[in-house]
Amino acid sequence: MKQMPKKQIDVKKVVSGLLSGDIVSLSKAITIVESDNIKDISNSNKIISSCLKNRTNSIRIGITGVPGVGKSTFIEAFGNQLTKQGHKVAVLAIDPTSTVSRGSIMGDKTRMNTLVNNKNAFIRPSPASSHYGGVAKKTRESIILCEAAGYNIIIVETVGVGQNEISVSEMVDIFLLLKLSRAGDELQGIKRGIIEMADAIIINKADGDNINDSNKAMAEFSLALKLYPIKKSKWVPKVLTCSSINNLGVEPVWKLVLKYISDTKENKFFYENRKRQNKYWLLQTINDKLQSDFFSNDKIKKELEKQYNLLDQNKTTPFAAADILLKI
């Protein structure tokens, strides 16, 4: 059967719809940006260029925590609270990808069933794929598109894989770490890398019989944070308790975010951090492009197979093989 040609994308129509706040156009634009198709890459660059000068002044919030900590429940309560105050909220939710099937659960839209029907909210689940850092490969570009569509609060929910949440801290203004009490030794569960990135720790599910344990965990985390060096932002990380299911403690989290943004704008860290992040993503984009071009080179593909065989026969080493490949 003859394959039907792919329908031509009207980039101007997609951009026009996106800038007017049309969710279908925004979703289509993100799909194009996430695609590895050569034609889509060209269209992606046109879309992003058109959106750069039309972005809203947003607050970008990164949220992480281990699976089961209640990230989706917290984000739903948080997002609904913000939309009631007149904000437009975009949630970029990164789902884990199977290393076997490469498939992704994409469960956030089913978990956030009230927020997904909120006309002032947009939820976009994306597979993490093989990209490290707890975020999808094109999350940074998706943020730009959401801002151009008029969303002034951008929430990036990461996979929650512990130490590998570095990339998200390079694309958000404030980084929130969700924790649970009674999940083992709270302080033992702190990993130095993730705690140094966190601007606030939220002890979630602080309700019912768990209230006392949550307060105890809050005190322990507060003491532990004092042992860490002063952050470049000069901000002293805070610890709060929250019950997302009962909507208790959600408003204080928002007030904390606003206080952080106010303080870091006053001492100029907010602006300097965004400039630094732009430079970081420039280098990341170059690295991604170089890697993509390298492995798509036919000579490299052929030599790579040859080196694999030599490795299997113990006739070379990974280092010697890499040296040969890099000299092609």
C-alpha positions in Angstrom: 0.0 0.0 0.0 1.3 3.4 -1.0 2.1 5.6 2.0 0.2 8.9 2.2 2.5 11.9 2.2 2.8 13.8 5.5 0.4 16.8 5.6 2.2 20.1 5.2 2.3 22.1 8.4 1.2 25.7 8.3 3.7 27.3 10.6 2.2 30.8 10.5 -1.2 29.3 11.5 0.2 27.3 14.3 2.1 30.4 15.7 -0.9 32.7 15.3 -3.1 30.2 17.2 -0.5 29.7 19.9 0.0 33.5 20.4 -3.8 33.9 20.8 -3.8 31.3 23.6 -5.3 28.4 21.6 -4.4 25.1 23.4 -4.6 23.0 20.3 -2.1 25.2 18.6 0.2 25.1 21.6 0.0 21.3 21.8 0.8 21.0 18.1 3.7 23.4 18.4 5.2 21.4 21.3 4.7 18.2 19.3 6.7 19.7 16.4 9.4 20.9 18.7 9.8 17.4 20.3 10.0 15.7 16.9 13.3 14.5 15.5 12.0 14.6 11.9 14.2 16.8 9.7 11.3 18.9 8.4 9.9 19.3 11.9 13.3 20.6 13.1 13.2 23.3 10.5 9.6 24.2 11.5 10.5 24.1 15.1 13.2 26.7 14.7 10.7 29.0 12.9 8.1 28.6 15.7 10.5 29.2 18.5 12.0 32.3 16.8 8.4 33.7 16.3 7.6 33.1 20.0 10.8 34.5 21.6 9.7 38.2 21.4 6.1 37.4 22.5 6.7 35.8 25.9 5.0 36.8 29.1 6.9 37.6 32.3 6.7 34.3 34.0 7.7 32.5 37.1 9.2 29.1 36.4 8.9 26.6 39.2 10.6 23.2 39.3 9.1 20.5 41.5 10.6 17.1 42.2 10.4 14.3 44.7 10.5 10.5 44.6 7.5 8.6 43.1 4.7 8.4 45.6 5.5 11.7 47.3 2.3 13.2 45.9 3.7 15.5 43.2 0.7 15.4 40.9 -1.8 15.9 43.8 0.3 18.8 45.1 0.5 20.4 41.6 -3.2 20.0 41.1 -4.0 21.8 44.4 -1.3 24.4 43.7 -2.4 25.0 40.1 -6.1 25.4 41.0 -5.2 27.8 43.8 -3.2 29.9 41.4 -5.9 30.0 38.6 -8.4 31.2 41.2 -6.1 34.2 41.7 -6.2 35.0 38.0 -3.0 33.2 36.9 -2.5 31.1 33.8 -0.7 27.9 34.8 1.2 25.5 32.4 2.4 22.2 33.8 5.1 20.4 31.9 5.0 16.9 33.4 7.8 14.5 32.6 6.9 10.8 32.8 9.4 8.0 33.2 10.2 6.0 30.1 10.7 2.3 30.0 14.2 1.2 29.1 12.7 -1.9 27.6 9.8 -0.7 25.4 10.7 3.0 25.3 7.1 3.6 26.3 5.8 6.1 28.8 2.9 5.9 31.2 1.8 9.5 30.6 -0.4 9.4 33.7 -0.4 13.0 34.9 -3.5 14.0 32.9 -5.5 11.2 34.6 -4.1 12.1 38.1 -4.9 15.8 37.7 -8.5 15.4 36.6 -9.7 18.7 37.9 -6.8 20.8 36.8 -6.9 19.3 33.3 -10.4 20.7 32.9 -9.4 24.1 34.2 -9.6 26.6 31.3 -6.7 28.6 32.7 -4.4 25.6 33.0 -2.5 23.6 30.4 -0.9 20.2 31.2 1.5 18.6 28.8 3.0 15.2 29.7 6.2 14.2 27.9 8.3 11.1 28.1 11.7 11.5 29.7 13.1 9.2 27.0 16.9 8.7 27.4 17.5 12.3 28.4 19.2 12.7 31.7 18.5 15.3 34.3 14.9 14.4 35.1 13.5 16.4 32.2 12.5 15.7 28.6 14.9 16.7 25.8 12.8 19.7 24.7 11.4 21.0 28.0 13.4 24.2 27.7 11.8 25.0 24.3 8.3 24.0 25.6 8.7 26.6 28.4 9.2 29.3 25.7 6.1 28.2 23.8 3.9 28.2 27.0 5.1 31.7 27.9 4.3 32.9 24.4 0.8 31.4 24.8 0.2 33.6 27.8 1.0 31.3 30.7 2.7 33.3 33.5 3.3 30.4 35.9 5.3 27.5 34.4 5.6 24.3 36.5 8.1 21.7 35.5 7.4 18.4 37.3 10.4 16.1 37.0 10.6 12.3 36.9 11.9 12.3 40.5 15.0 10.1 40.2 17.0 11.7 43.0 20.5 13.0 42.1 19.8 13.4 38.4 17.5 16.5 38.7 20.3 18.9 37.7 18.8 19.9 34.3 15.6 21.2 35.8 17.5 23.6 38.1 19.0 25.1 35.0 15.6 26.1 33.5 13.6 27.3 36.5 13.6 30.2 38.9 12.8 28.3 42.1 13.2 24.6 42.8 10.9 22.8 45.3 11.7 19.4 46.8 8.7 17.4 48.0 9.4 14.9 50.9 7.4 12.6 53.1 7.7 11.9 56.8 7.7 8.3 58.0 9.4 7.2 54.8 12.4 5.9 56.6 15.2 8.0 58.1 14.3 11.5 56.8 17.8 12.9 57.1 19.4 9.8 55.8 17.2 10.2 52.7 18.8 13.6 51.9 21.2 13.4 49.0 23.7 16.3 49.0 23.2 17.2 45.4 19.4 17.5 45.4 19.4 19.3 48.8 21.8 21.9 47.6 19.6 22.7 44.6 16.4 22.9 46.6 15.1 26.4 47.5 12.4 24.9 49.7 11.4 21.6 51.1 7.7 20.7 51.3 6.8 17.9 53.7 3.7 16.6 51.8 0.8 14.5 53.1 0.8 16.4 56.4 -2.6 15.3 57.5 -4.5 12.9 59.8 -2.2 10.7 61.9 0.8 12.1 60.0 0.7 15.7 61.3 3.0 15.1 64.2 5.5 13.2 62.2 5.4 15.9 59.5 6.2 18.6 62.0 9.0 16.5 63.4 10.4 16.0 59.8 10.1 19.8 59.2 12.2 20.5 62.3 14.8 17.9 61.3 15.1 19.2 57.8 15.3 22.8 59.0 18.3 21.9 61.2 20.0 20.0 58.5 19.7 22.9 56.0 21.7 25.1 58.4 24.7 22.9 57.8 24.8 23.8 54.1 26.8 26.8 52.7 25.0 30.0 51.7 23.4 29.8 48.2 24.5 32.2 45.5 21.0 33.6 45.6 21.6 34.6 49.3 18.3 32.8 49.9 18.0 30.7 53.0 16.0 27.6 52.0 12.7 27.1 54.0 10.8 24.0 55.1 7.0 23.9 55.1 4.3 21.2 55.6 1.4 20.7 53.3 -1.6 18.6 52.9 -2.4 18.7 49.2 -5.5 16.5 49.5 -7.0 18.9 52.1 -5.6 22.0 50.4 -3.9 23.0 53.7 -0.5 24.7 53.4 -0.8 25.3 49.7 -1.2 29.1 50.0 1.9 29.4 52.2 3.9 27.7 49.5 2.8 30.3 47.0 3.7 33.1 49.4 7.1 31.5 49.8 7.6 31.4 46.0 6.6 35.1 45.8 9.0 36.0 48.6 11.8 34.2 46.8 11.2 35.9 43.5 10.9 39.3 45.2 14.2 38.8 47.1 16.2 37.4 44.2 14.9 40.2 41.9 15.9 42.8 44.5 19.5 41.4 44.7 19.6 40.9 40.9 20.2 37.1 41.2 17.0 36.4 39.4 18.1 38.2 36.2 21.7 37.0 36.4 20.5 33.4 36.8 18.4 33.6 33.7 21.3 34.9 31.7 23.5 32.1 33.0 20.8 29.5 32.2 20.6 30.8 28.6 24.4 30.3 28.2 24.1 26.8 29.8 21.4 25.8 27.2 23.4 27.3 24.4 26.2 24.8 25.2 23.7 22.0 25.8 22.2 22.6 22.4 25.6 22.6 20.7 26.5 19.3 22.5 23.2 17.7 21.5 23.7 18.8 17.8 27.3 17.5 17.7 26.2 14.2 19.2 23.3 13.9 16.8 25.5 14.7 13.8 28.2 12.3 14.9 26.0 9.3 15.3 24.0 10.0 12.1 27.2 10.0 10.0 27.3 6.9 7.8 31.1 6.5 8.2 30.7 6.6 11.9 27.9 4.0 11.9 30.0 1.6 9.8 33.2 2.1 12.0 31.1 1.8 15.2 29.9 -1.6 14.2 33.5 -2.6 13.4 34.7 -1.4 16.8 31.9 -3.2 18.6 33.1 -6.5 17.0 36.7 -5.8 17.9 35.6 -5.1 21.5 33.7 -8.4 21.6 36.9 -10.2 20.5 39.0 -8.3 23.0 41.1 -6.9 20.2 40.7 -3.3 21.3 39.6 -1.2 24.3 36.7 1.3 24.6 39.3 4.1 24.8 41.2 3.1 21.7 38.0 2.6 19.8 36.7 6.0 20.8 40.0 7.6 19.6 39.6 6.0 16.2 35.9 7.1 15.9 36.7 10.7 16.9 39.4 11.0 14.2 37.0 10.1 11.3 
